Amino acid sequence: MIRNYFLTALRHIRKSKVNFAFKLGGLTLALFSFMAIAIFVGYQLSYDRFHVDYENVYRVACERKDGGTVDKYAFLPLGITPMLSQLPAVSKATRVATGRHATLRKGNQVFDCEALADVDSTFFDVLLLSLSKAINRRCKDQMPSCSQERLPFACLVPLMC
């Protein structure tokens, strides 16, 4: 019975090749679109879920009005973090500034970082990273001051550069 279906399909392909090409192209486009949308939705739903308390982590944005233009930024000025910490609804606050080029030195090791993140001292109090044991072990071998629960910033430098 399945053989009859294949024979009928082959006859149809031979008879109208252009029609078959359009159908195959449409099916390919539909499958590709489905896969692209599924990957995008999966990424959006899993964004920042590696933090321990991800339900209570929020991002505060900044908006600057200069004349008639409005510029929106995803970072805040330096003095905002202590002010946010004083609000009753905010339990902890931290600030992250990214995009600087820097050369860091620890002992005789030199790290040339293309995009270094400057963070407040409260960064690991707010964002507890649950990194894998392999990264913890690698980091622990390089800098013995690292703990299993949370990694200090100096321990992450070799991994980020």
Backbone torsions as a table, in degrees:
resi	resn	phi	psi	omega
1	MET	NA	-42.8	178.6
2	ILE	-66.0	-34.5	178.0
3	ARG	-59.8	-38.8	178.0
4	ASN	-63.9	-37.8	178.4
5	TYR	-64.2	-43.3	178.5
6	PHE	-64.3	-41.4	179.0
7	LEU	-63.4	-42.1	178.4
8	THR	-63.8	-41.1	179.3
9	ALA	-65.1	-42.5	178.4
10	LEU	-63.2	-39.9	177.0
11	ARG	-62.4	-41.6	179.7
12	HIS	-64.0	-40.6	179.7
13	ILE	-63.7	-44.8	-179.7
14	ARG	-65.7	-35.6	-175.5
15	LYS	-73.9	-44.9	-177.2
16	SER	-132.7	87.3	-177.0
17	LYS	-70.7	-36.4	-179.3
18	VAL	-67.1	-43.2	178.5
19	ASN	-61.5	-43.1	178.8
20	PHE	-63.5	-40.8	179.1
21	ALA	-61.9	-42.4	177.6
22	PHE	-64.0	-41.3	179.7
23	LYS	-66.3	-42.4	178.8
24	LEU	-66.3	-40.9	176.6
25	GLY	-62.7	-41.7	178.1
26	GLY	-64.5	-40.8	178.3
27	LEU	-65.7	-41.4	178.4
28	THR	-63.1	-45.6	179.0
29	LEU	-62.5	-40.4	179.8
30	ALA	-65.0	-44.0	179.3
31	LEU	-66.2	-41.5	177.7
32	PHE	-63.2	-43.0	179.3
33	SER	-62.4	-43.8	178.6
34	PHE	-60.3	-45.6	-179.2
35	MET	-65.5	-40.7	179.3
36	ALA	-64.8	-42.9	178.9
37	ILE	-66.3	-41.1	179.7
38	ALA	-63.7	-40.9	178.5
39	ILE	-66.5	-42.4	180.0
40	PHE	-63.9	-45.5	-179.8
41	VAL	-65.5	-40.6	177.1
42	GLY	-61.3	-39.7	178.2
43	TYR	-66.9	-44.9	-179.1
44	GLN	-64.4	-36.5	-179.6
45	LEU	-75.5	-21.9	-179.0
46	SER	-102.2	6.0	-176.2
47	TYR	-63.4	127.3	178.0
48	ASP	61.3	22.3	178.7
49	ARG	-84.3	-0.8	178.2
50	PHE	-80.6	-9.3	175.1
51	HIS	-76.1	147.2	-175.4
52	VAL	-62.1	-46.4	-176.5
53	ASP	-113.8	56.4	-171.4
54	TYR	-67.0	-20.9	180.0
55	GLU	-68.0	-24.6	-175.8
56	ASN	-109.5	18.6	177.5
57	VAL	-102.5	124.7	-178.1
58	TYR	-124.8	153.9	178.3
59	ARG	-111.8	126.7	179.5
60	VAL	-101.6	130.5	-178.7
61	ALA	-109.5	163.1	-177.5
62	CYS	-119.8	144.1	178.5
63	GLU	-128.8	127.3	-178.8
64	ARG	-119.4	128.9	178.4
65	LYS	-106.2	120.1	-179.2
66	ASP	-127.2	103.0	-176.1
67	GLY	68.5	-119.5	179.6
68	GLY	-101.5	-1.1	-178.6
69	THR	-102.3	146.7	177.8
70	VAL	-116.8	122.1	177.6
71	ASP	-109.0	133.4	179.2
72	LYS	-111.5	133.6	-178.7
73	TYR	-124.6	153.5	177.1
74	ALA	-99.9	17.4	176.9
75	PHE	-134.2	163.3	-175.4
76	LEU	-119.0	157.5	175.2
77	PRO	-64.8	165.7	-173.4
78	LEU	-60.2	-39.4	-173.3
79	GLY	-79.9	-2.1	-174.3
80	ILE	-76.6	-35.4	-175.4
81	THR	-59.5	-48.4	177.0
82	PRO	-62.9	-33.6	179.6
83	MET	-68.5	-40.3	177.9
84	LEU	-64.7	-36.5	-179.2
85	SER	-64.6	-22.1	-179.7
86	GLN	-81.8	-14.2	178.5
87	LEU	-71.0	140.6	-176.9
88	PRO	-66.5	-27.3	-178.4
89	ALA	-79.4	-14.2	-177.2
90	VAL	-102.2	120.0	179.1
91	SER	-85.5	-40.5	178.5
92	LYS	-146.2	150.9	179.0
93	ALA	-140.7	149.2	175.7
94	THR	-146.0	165.8	-178.4
95	ARG	-130.8	139.0	179.0
96	VAL	-126.3	128.9	174.5
97	ALA	-122.3	125.3	-175.5
98	THR	-119.1	169.2	170.6
99	GLY	99.2	8.8	178.9
100	ARG	-92.4	148.0	171.6
101	HIS	-95.6	132.2	-177.8
102	ALA	-150.4	156.8	173.0
103	THR	-115.3	121.3	-178.4
104	LEU	-109.7	148.5	-179.1
105	ARG	-132.3	129.8	173.9
106	LYS	-129.6	105.6	-175.2
107	GLY	66.9	-122.1	177.4
108	ASN	-100.5	4.6	177.5
109	GLN	-89.4	134.9	178.8
110	VAL	-120.3	129.6	-179.9
111	PHE	-116.7	121.3	177.4
112	ASP	-99.0	105.8	-175.3
113	CYS	-103.1	128.1	-179.9
114	GLU	-80.1	-36.1	-179.7
115	ALA	-135.7	95.6	-177.0
116	LEU	-95.9	139.6	178.3
117	ALA	-100.3	124.0	172.7
118	ASP	-91.7	128.2	-178.7
119	VAL	-129.2	157.8	174.2
120	ASP	-73.2	166.7	179.1
121	SER	-68.9	-15.8	179.7
122	THR	-91.2	8.4	-174.7
123	PHE	-57.1	-48.6	-177.8
124	PHE	-80.4	-8.0	170.2
125	ASP	-78.5	-32.2	-178.6
126	VAL	-87.3	-50.6	-175.5
127	LEU	-108.1	93.0	177.1
128	LEU	-82.2	113.0	-178.0
129	LEU	-88.5	126.4	175.5
130	SER	-97.5	84.0	-178.6
131	LEU	-84.1	158.7	-177.6
132	SER	-69.3	162.0	-179.0
133	LYS	-66.8	-29.5	-179.8
134	ALA	-64.9	-42.1	178.4
135	ILE	-68.5	-39.3	177.5
136	ASN	-60.5	-43.7	-179.7
137	ARG	-65.2	-43.4	179.9
138	ARG	-61.4	-44.1	-178.7
139	CYS	-68.4	-38.3	-178.4
140	LYS	-64.7	-34.6	177.7
141	ASP	-67.5	-35.5	-177.4
142	GLN	-78.3	-42.5	-178.0
143	MET	-135.1	105.2	-171.7
144	PRO	-67.4	-5.5	-179.1
145	SER	-81.6	0.0	-175.7
146	CYS	-76.8	141.9	176.5
147	SER	-100.4	163.5	179.9
148	GLN	-74.6	-32.5	-175.7
149	GLU	-76.8	-52.6	-178.0
150	ARG	-132.3	143.7	-179.7
151	LEU	-104.7	130.2	176.1
152	PRO	-70.0	162.7	-176.5
153	PHE	-60.2	-39.2	-178.8
154	ALA	-62.1	-26.0	179.8
155	CYS	-78.5	-29.4	-179.7
156	LEU	-82.0	-16.0	-177.0
157	VAL	-56.2	-47.2	179.9
158	PRO	-65.0	-24.8	-179.4
159	LEU	-80.3	-30.4	-175.9
160	MET	-87.0	-23.7	-175.3
161	CYS	-80.0	NA	NA
